[in-house]
Amino acid sequence: MSNPKVLARLRAVLPAASVLTGEHAVRPFETDGLTAIRETPWVVVLPETVDQVRAVLAICREHRVAVVTRGAGTGLSGGARPLKDGVLLTLTKMNRIKEVDLDACTATLEPGVTNLAISEAVREHGLYYAPDPSSQLACSIGGNVAENSGGVHCLKYGLTVHNVIGLKVETFEGDELVLGGKTLESPGLDLLAIMMGSEGMLGVVTEVTVKLLPLPVAKTVLLGSFGFLEDAGRAVGAIIAEGIIPAGLEMMDNPSIRAAEDFADAGYPREAAAILLCELDGTAEEVAADARRVQAVLTSHGADVRLATDAADQERLWKGRKAAFPAMGRLAPDYYCMDGTIPRAKLAEVLNGIGELSEEFGLRVANVFHAGDGNLHPLILFDANLPGQLERAEDLGDRILRLCVDAGGTVTGEHGVGVEKLNTMCVQFNDEELTQFHALKGAFDPDGLMNPGKAIPTLARCSELGGMRVHQGRVPHPELERF
């Protein structure tokens, strides 16, 4: 696409350095963390103020140009993949912390503020922001809202949806929505929750208010090493059954243990079939009591247990888990990171199924995941330089997600749908459910120009795949195919 009139108007409302065109300037924006899916954007704009965001949307609305909103580009499902004939609206320059309210224990931020920067800004006050994705050094709070990100502490403290209390959103039609806020009263529909995980399809988030928590008085980390993967899976359910809610409960299998240990020197037992990392926090008394109970559970499931009470030792153990994804470069030239969620009771069963699929496809799979809430992150190892390996990795990923659905789970936990999981959405949802998704999208974006083609498959796509579970034999309404 080349529309000189639109470009001229964009340059009139934005600083010269905030409108990027030309192959070399826009190439860094062609993909998010799912690098197998790329598209060169027509133009990249980087507004610095809300007024500039509104002006960009107004221009695109007038000329019917599609808009894709992008944060730091760390997403893993292609949700921020640009369009060759659309505007890529990148919000990284809007990175101010506007307010820290110590009385209300909240922080109000622009969308480009990084996740880790929130906790760093309030640590001197004894506070922190709980969600901590592995990419927290780089990922932005606006992107966290778009994907409803979690992190290793999501079991006890929740995902982004549980920690964001207010948003300001600019719609494609020119309205500003003020959703939630510091007060507990939020009358009407829960539009705040709808925005969490909406992947930029409903509007542009320009302000986020998050709740801050007191830093824990005490914490400890237990490392349980297992000789059998299935025993580790069963131990997860047993810990929760004891009535204990750890701050974090993470699991890694042997390939991921070895890679993380080589990369981060975390002190992991290299020969273990699996490890569980269990963090407990609270008062000193409750942490000590819960640690004894967790240790008993781990031991009864065949684990050797190590207790880390020293802060440096705890940080070292978590360093290995946080470094697990980049460490995969030691095992293969490429990896494909999946994201599915299953009931905790099905962990052992699904892990066995993933192992069988790995053998069937001839590709190794390393498992790293939030075991406490059943959010799996199988890492499919492959070499994109070998013909057919990328396609085989994608097919294996599809089968793994179908396995999650069959186990009573869902195709995503925190990475979103993007373009990666459109086909498996057809497996999970029936035509009536997809119709409601499209109706909601249409209520906010009637022209379908906000991040089109993402997250919700068309009913025609699902029919062609033959994977849609038709609701009571009803035929999809043809009007919905325009989305």
C-alpha positions as semicolon CSV with decimal commas, in nm:
position;residue;x (nm);y (nm);z (nm)
1;M;0,000;0,000;0,000
2;S;0,116;0,352;-0,071
3;N;-0,116;0,632;0,032
4;P;0,068;0,966;0,019
5;K;-0,231;1,154;0,162
6;V;-0,242;0,937;0,476
7;L;0,136;0,958;0,521
8;A;0,127;1,336;0,485
9;R;-0,144;1,364;0,750
10;L;0,039;1,130;0,987
11;R;0,355;1,340;0,952
12;A;0,151;1,652;1,022
13;V;0,030;1,526;1,362
14;L;0,344;1,342;1,478
15;P;0,710;1,437;1,521
16;A;0,923;1,349;1,220
17;A;1,109;1,079;1,414
18;S;0,779;0,913;1,506
19;V;0,675;0,818;1,151
20;L;0,885;0,537;1,005
21;T;0,871;0,423;0,644
22;G;1,110;0,244;0,416
23;E;1,229;-0,115;0,442
24;H;1,526;-0,059;0,673
25;A;1,329;0,159;0,915
26;V;1,030;-0,073;0,952
27;R;1,209;-0,409;0,932
28;P;1,264;-0,435;1,312
29;F;0,884;-0,430;1,357
30;E;0,799;-0,714;1,118
31;T;0,738;-0,971;1,392
32;D;0,679;-1,018;1,761
33;G;0,828;-1,303;1,967
34;L;0,672;-1,556;1,727
35;T;0,942;-1,500;1,467
36;A;0,816;-1,768;1,231
37;I;0,533;-1,531;1,129
38;R;0,649;-1,206;0,969
39;E;0,502;-0,919;0,770
40;T;0,667;-0,592;0,669
41;P;0,452;-0,299;0,791
42;W;0,357;-0,022;0,556
43;V;0,422;0,249;0,815
44;V;0,516;0,250;1,184
45;V;0,403;0,537;1,406
46;L;0,527;0,602;1,760
47;P;0,302;0,856;1,933
48;E;0,418;1,025;2,251
49;T;0,085;1,155;2,384
50;V;-0,280;1,052;2,404
51;D;-0,374;1,337;2,168
52;Q;-0,137;1,195;1,910
53;V;-0,295;0,849;1,948
54;R;-0,639;1,003;1,893
55;A;-0,514;1,188;1,585
56;V;-0,367;0,870;1,433
57;L;-0,693;0,681;1,491
58;A;-0,897;0,965;1,342
59;I;-0,685;0,964;1,025
60;C;-0,713;0,586;0,992
61;R;-1,088;0,600;1,054
62;E;-1,138;0,863;0,787
63;H;-0,935;0,670;0,528
64;R;-1,042;0,322;0,642
65;V;-0,690;0,209;0,718
66;A;-0,643;-0,086;0,955
67;V;-0,445;-0,038;1,278
68;V;-0,235;-0,288;1,469
69;T;-0,126;-0,180;1,817
70;R;0,216;-0,293;1,941
71;G;0,395;-0,274;2,274
72;A;0,748;-0,405;2,321
73;G;0,696;-0,689;2,074
74;T;0,764;-0,970;2,322
75;G;0,433;-1,149;2,257
76;L;0,453;-1,512;2,146
77;S;0,140;-1,567;1,935
78;G;0,173;-1,318;1,649
79;G;-0,081;-1,079;1,801
80;A;0,134;-0,778;1,709
81;R;0,217;-0,896;1,359
82;P;0,180;-0,588;1,137
83;L;-0,015;-0,554;0,814
84;K;0,146;-0,470;0,482
85;D;-0,133;-0,221;0,411
86;G;-0,198;-0,095;0,765
87;V;-0,057;0,132;1,034
88;L;0,149;-0,021;1,314
89;L;0,077;0,191;1,621
90;T;0,370;0,139;1,860
91;L;0,334;0,273;2,215
92;T;0,686;0,236;2,356
93;K;0,744;0,614;2,369
94;M;0,450;0,652;2,608
95;N;0,652;0,527;2,904
96;R;0,587;0,759;3,198
97;I;0,481;0,656;3,546
98;K;0,218;0,924;3,598
99;E;0,135;0,866;3,965
100;V;0,220;0,646;4,262
101;D;-0,052;0,670;4,527
102;L;0,093;0,533;4,850
103;D;-0,235;0,574;5,037
104;A;-0,432;0,370;4,784
105;C;-0,134;0,144;4,699
106;T;-0,176;0,203;4,325
107;A;0,034;0,323;4,034
108;T;-0,097;0,490;3,718
109;L;0,112;0,433;3,409
110;E;0,136;0,494;3,039
111;P;0,120;0,173;2,834
112;G;0,490;0,169;2,739
113;V;0,616;0,135;3,099
114;T;0,793;-0,199;3,136
115;N;0,662;-0,454;3,381
116;L;0,977;-0,463;3,592
117;A;1,003;-0,083;3,604
118;I;0,684;-0,069;3,812
119;S;0,830;-0,276;4,095
120;E;1,164;-0,094;4,073
121;A;0,990;0,242;4,108
122;V;0,802;0,150;4,425
123;R;1,048;-0,085;4,598
124;E;1,175;0,195;4,823
125;H;0,823;0,218;4,963
126;G;0,810;-0,155;5,043
127;L;0,573;-0,228;4,753
128;Y;0,579;-0,421;4,426
129;Y;0,366;-0,521;4,126
130;A;0,292;-0,894;4,141
131;P;0,260;-1,023;3,780
132;D;0,609;-1,112;3,656
133;P;0,628;-1,262;3,304
134;S;0,965;-1,408;3,207
135;S;1,005;-1,113;2,970
136;Q;0,932;-0,859;3,246
137;L;1,258;-0,672;3,182
138;A;1,130;-0,574;2,837
139;C;0,754;-0,635;2,812
140;S;0,523;-0,336;2,856
141;I;0,220;-0,301;3,082
142;G;0,006;-0,223;2,777
143;G;0,114;-0,550;2,619
144;N;0,045;-0,729;2,948
145;V;-0,313;-0,600;2,932
146;A;-0,347;-0,709;2,570
147;E;-0,237;-1,066;2,647
148;N;-0,354;-1,092;3,011
149;S;0,000;-1,196;3,104
150;G;0,088;-1,393;3,414
151;G;0,427;-1,508;3,535
152;V;0,572;-1,743;3,792
153;H;0,373;-1,588;4,079
154;C;0,033;-1,602;3,911
155;L;-0,088;-1,897;4,120
156;K;-0,124;-1,690;4,438
157;Y;-0,139;-1,334;4,305
158;G;-0,321;-1,379;3,978
159;L;-0,281;-1,264;3,620
160;T;-0,293;-0,909;3,483
161;V;-0,675;-0,913;3,506
162;H;-0,650;-0,957;3,884
163;N;-0,399;-0,674;3,932
164;V;-0,519;-0,398;3,697
165;I;-0,796;-0,186;3,847
166;G;-0,836;0,088;3,586
167;L;-0,786;0,163;3,217
168;K;-0,826;0,444;2,969
169;V;-0,896;0,321;2,618
170;E;-0,923;0,511;2,291
171;T;-1,169;0,347;2,052
172;F;-1,144;0,347;1,674
173;E;-1,466;0,549;1,659
174;G;-1,310;0,835;1,857
175;D;-1,441;0,775;2,209
176;E;-1,237;0,755;2,528
177;L;-1,347;0,484;2,769
178;V;-1,260;0,523;3,137
179;L;-1,293;0,178;3,291
180;G;-1,261;0,104;3,661
181;G;-1,035;0,313;3,880
182;K;-0,925;0,345;4,241
183;T;-1,273;0,323;4,387
184;L;-1,430;-0,015;4,448
185;E;-1,753;0,082;4,273
186;S;-1,769;-0,005;3,903
187;P;-2,135;0,001;3,793
188;G;-2,262;-0,159;3,477
189;L;-2,096;-0,417;3,256
190;D;-1,749;-0,536;3,353
191;L;-1,577;-0,380;3,052
192;L;-1,247;-0,368;3,241
193;A;-1,224;-0,747;3,240
194;I;-1,326;-0,761;2,873
195;M;-1,023;-0,551;2,781
196;M;-0,784;-0,796;2,949
197;G;-0,657;-1,030;2,680
198;S;-0,842;-0,847;2,402
199;E;-0,521;-0,833;2,195
200;G;-0,572;-0,479;2,064
201;M;-0,896;-0,567;1,886
202;L;-1,127;-0,341;2,088
203;G;-0,927;-0,021;2,133
204;V;-0,593;0,134;2,224
205;V;-0,499;0,132;2,593
206;T;-0,340;0,468;2,683
207;E;-0,340;0,450;3,064
208;V;-0,325;0,165;3,315
209;T;-0,382;0,178;3,692
210;V;-0,244;-0,121;3,882
211;K;-0,263;-0,227;4,242
212;L;0,058;-0,254;4,442
213;L;0,123;-0,512;4,713
214;P;0,349;-0,499;5,021
215;L;0,675;-0,686;4,980
216;P;0,648;-1,018;5,169
217;V;0,797;-1,022;5,518
218;A;0,947;-1,366;5,463
219;K;0,977;-1,619;5,184
220;T;1,148;-1,946;5,110
221;V;1,194;-2,161;4,801
222;L;1,189;-2,540;4,793
223;L;1,340;-2,736;4,507
224;G;1,205;-3,090;4,470
225;S;1,388;-3,317;4,227
226;F;1,211;-3,627;4,093
227;G;1,318;-3,944;3,922
228;F;0,992;-3,964;3,726
229;L;0,804;-3,685;3,550
230;E;0,468;-3,832;3,648
231;D;0,555;-3,813;4,020
232;A;0,626;-3,441;3,987
233;G;0,290;-3,390;3,815
234;R;0,106;-3,572;4,093
235;A;0,293;-3,377;4,363
236;V;0,151;-3,052;4,225
237;G;-0,207;-3,157;4,292
238;A;-0,111;-3,296;4,632
239;I;0,034;-2,960;4,744
240;I;-0,283;-2,774;4,648
241;A;-0,495;-3,046;4,810
242;E;-0,319;-2,967;5,138
243;G;-0,478;-2,622;5,127
244;I;-0,145;-2,452;5,054
245;I;-0,134;-2,182;4,786
246;P;0,232;-2,120;4,701
247;A;0,339;-1,785;4,563
248;G;0,487;-1,982;4,275
249;L;0,488;-2,348;4,174
250;E;0,692;-2,415;3,860
251;M;0,792;-2,737;3,689
252;M;1,074;-2,820;3,448
253;D;1,160;-3,151;3,279
254;N;1,508;-3,292;3,218
255;P;1,588;-3,124;2,885
256;S;1,492;-2,783;3,025
257;I;1,680;-2,853;3,350
258;R;2,001;-2,930;3,162
259;A;1,972;-2,630;2,932
260;A;1,895;-2,388;3,218
261;E;2,176;-2,528;3,430
262;D;2,431;-2,488;3,150
263;F;2,306;-2,137;3,081
264;A;2,249;-1,997;3,431
265;D;2,440;-2,226;3,673
266;A;2,130;-2,234;3,894
267;G;2,229;-2,538;4,100
268;Y;1,973;-2,773;3,946
269;P;2,025;-3,153;3,965
270;R;2,115;-3,237;3,606
271;E;2,004;-3,601;3,624
272;A;1,655;-3,534;3,761
273;A;1,363;-3,627;3,538
274;A;1,180;-3,318;3,665
275;I;1,203;-3,048;3,930
276;L;0,943;-2,845;4,111
277;L;1,022;-2,495;4,235
278;C;0,785;-2,396;4,513
279;E;0,801;-2,046;4,662
280;L;0,616;-1,969;4,985
281;D;0,573;-1,619;5,126
282;G;0,398;-1,445;5,414
283;T;0,486;-1,408;5,780
284;A;0,789;-1,595;5,908
285;E;0,568;-1,831;6,110
286;E;0,335;-1,930;5,827
287;V;0,620;-1,969;5,579
288;A;0,803;-2,204;5,817
289;A;0,488;-2,408;5,882
290;D;0,394;-2,433;5,513
291;A;0,751;-2,525;5,418
292;R;0,739;-2,827;5,650
293;R;0,410;-2,941;5,497
294;V;0,529;-2,894;5,138
295;Q;0,851;-3,077;5,212
296;A;0,650;-3,370;5,349
297;V;0,434;-3,380;5,035
298;L;0,734;-3,368;4,802
299;T;0,914;-3,640;4,996
300;S;0,607;-3,864;4,994
301;H;0,605;-3,838;4,613
302;G;0,965;-3,951;4,583
303;A;1,143;-3,616;4,567
304;D;1,476;-3,512;4,707
305;V;1,415;-3,170;4,862
306;R;1,640;-2,869;4,900
307;L;1,533;-2,565;5,102
308;A;1,659;-2,217;5,008
309;T;1,604;-1,956;5,277
310;D;1,892;-1,727;5,181
311;A;1,786;-1,451;4,940
312;A;2,086;-1,506;4,710
313;D;2,016;-1,880;4,690
314;Q;1,647;-1,815;4,613
315;E;1,739;-1,572;4,338
316;R;1,977;-1,828;4,190
317;L;1,706;-2,094;4,175
318;W;1,461;-1,856;4,007
319;K;1,731;-1,736;3,768
320;G;1,737;-2,080;3,608
321;R;1,360;-2,083;3,558
322;K;1,353;-1,730;3,419
323;A;1,635;-1,817;3,179
324;A;1,478;-2,141;3,056
325;F;1,347;-2,001;2,728
326;P;1,670;-1,837;2,605
327;A;1,864;-2,140;2,731
328;M;1,692;-2,354;2,467
329;G;1,938;-2,214;2,215
330;R;2,184;-2,464;2,360
331;L;1,964;-2,754;2,252
332;A;1,850;-2,653;1,904
333;P;1,880;-2,364;1,657
334;D;1,510;-2,283;1,696
335;Y;1,225;-2,349;1,933
336;Y;0,849;-2,303;1,913
337;C;0,697;-2,201;2,246
338;M;0,346;-2,333;2,303
339;D;0,092;-2,216;2,560
340;G;-0,201;-2,423;2,678
341;T;-0,381;-2,475;3,008
342;I;-0,517;-2,795;3,157
343;P;-0,674;-2,908;3,487
344;R;-0,400;-2,981;3,743
345;A;-0,532;-3,334;3,787
346;K;-0,447;-3,407;3,421
347;L;-0,080;-3,297;3,439
348;A;0,074;-3,643;3,443
349;E;-0,160;-3,767;3,169
350;V;-0,096;-3,473;2,937
351;L;0,280;-3,481;2,991
352;N;0,279;-3,846;2,888
353;G;0,076;-3,750;2,582
354;I;0,324;-3,478;2,488
355;G;0,605;-3,733;2,516
356;E;0,423;-3,969;2,280
357;L;0,360;-3,689;2,030
358;S;0,727;-3,590;2,048
359;E;0,825;-3,941;1,941
360;E;0,560;-3,949;1,670
361;F;0,683;-3,625;1,511
362;G;1,053;-3,690;1,569
363;L;1,104;-3,356;1,746
364;R;1,225;-3,306;2,102
365;V;1,002;-3,117;2,342
366;A;1,127;-2,946;2,659
367;N;0,858;-2,868;2,916
368;V;0,863;-2,555;3,133
369;F;0,540;-2,439;3,290
370;H;0,335;-2,284;3,567
371;A;0,243;-2,616;3,723
372;G;0,027;-2,469;3,998
373;D;-0,241;-2,344;3,760
374;G;-0,184;-2,599;3,484
375;N;-0,042;-2,348;3,233
376;L;0,190;-2,550;3,007
377;H;0,473;-2,409;2,796
378;P;0,606;-2,699;2,586
379;L;0,908;-2,585;2,385
380;I;0,931;-2,769;2,053
381;L;1,294;-2,787;1,939
382;F;1,370;-2,780;1,566
383;D;1,600;-2,642;1,297
384;A;1,431;-2,404;1,055
385;N;1,719;-2,452;0,811
386;L;1,608;-2,811;0,752
387;P;1,325;-2,840;0,497
388;G;0,991;-2,923;0,655
389;Q;1,099;-2,892;1,020
390;L;0,916;-2,565;1,085
391;E;0,595;-2,705;0,939
392;R;0,636;-3,023;1,145
393;A;0,692;-2,816;1,461
394;E;0,374;-2,619;1,389
395;D;0,177;-2,939;1,334
396;L;0,311;-3,083;1,661
397;G;0,212;-2,762;1,840
398;D;-0,139;-2,793;1,701
399;R;-0,164;-3,150;1,827
400;I;-0,043;-3,049;2,173
401;L;-0,309;-2,778;2,197
402;R;-0,576;-3,025;2,086
403;L;-0,451;-3,256;2,361
404;C;-0,503;-2,974;2,612
405;V;-0,860;-2,917;2,490
406;D;-0,935;-3,290;2,506
407;A;-0,814;-3,290;2,867
408;G;-1,069;-3,023;2,957
409;G;-0,833;-2,730;2,915
410;T;-0,792;-2,435;2,682
411;V;-0,565;-2,335;2,393
412;T;-0,402;-2,048;2,578
413;G;-0,321;-1,936;2,929
414;E;-0,127;-1,611;2,892
415;H;0,023;-1,585;2,542
416;G;-0,300;-1,503;2,364
417;V;-0,438;-1,639;2,038
418;G;-0,294;-1,393;1,785
419;V;-0,261;-1,567;1,451
420;E;-0,092;-1,876;1,593
421;K;-0,398;-2,042;1,749
422;L;-0,679;-1,944;1,511
423;N;-0,724;-2,303;1,394
424;T;-0,729;-2,454;1,742
425;M;-0,986;-2,194;1,850
426;C;-1,215;-2,378;1,607
427;V;-1,156;-2,695;1,808
428;Q;-1,233;-2,541;2,146
429;F;-1,534;-2,320;2,067
430;N;-1,861;-2,391;1,890
431;D;-2,040;-2,166;1,642
432;E;-2,261;-1,996;1,901
433;E;-1,961;-1,905;2,116
434;L;-1,768;-1,770;1,818
435;T;-2,074;-1,571;1,714
436;Q;-2,072;-1,399;2,053
437;F;-1,701;-1,322;2,019
438;H;-1,764;-1,157;1,683
439;A;-2,061;-0,964;1,822
440;L;-1,847;-0,826;2,104
441;K;-1,574;-0,728;1,859
442;G;-1,833;-0,556;1,640
443;A;-1,972;-0,355;1,932
444;F;-1,634;-0,186;1,987
445;D;-1,503;-0,191;1,630
446;P;-1,793;-0,210;1,382
447;D;-1,569;-0,166;1,078
448;G;-1,331;-0,442;1,188
449;L;-1,018;-0,229;1,143
450;M;-0,857;-0,280;1,486
451;N;-0,603;-0,565;1,457
452;P;-0,811;-0,751;1,197
453;G;-0,765;-1,122;1,140
454;K;-0,641;-1,194;1,492
455;A;-0,765;-1,397;1,789
456;I;-1,114;-1,491;1,661
457;P;-1,139;-1,722;1,359
458;T;-1,412;-1,662;1,106
459;L;-1,688;-1,918;1,101
460;A;-1,600;-1,993;0,739
461;R;-1,243;-2,077;0,841
462;C;-1,367;-2,321;1,105
463;S;-1,611;-2,481;0,863
464;E;-1,333;-2,533;0,608
465;L;-1,114;-2,693;0,872
466;G;-1,398;-2,921;0,973
467;G;-1,307;-2,865;1,335
468;M;-1,593;-2,647;1,457
469;R;-1,836;-2,801;1,701
470;V;-2,165;-2,674;1,555
471;H;-2,407;-2,572;1,829
472;Q;-2,728;-2,776;1,804
473;G;-2,688;-2,805;1,427
474;R;-2,726;-2,431;1,368
475;V;-2,575;-2,284;1,053
476;P;-2,340;-1,983;1,103
477;H;-2,489;-1,649;1,004
478;P;-2,332;-1,525;0,677
479;E;-2,316;-1,165;0,801
480;L;-2,043;-1,266;1,048
481;E;-1,807;-1,369;0,770
482;R;-1,721;-1,005;0,705
483;F;-1,515;-0,994;1,021
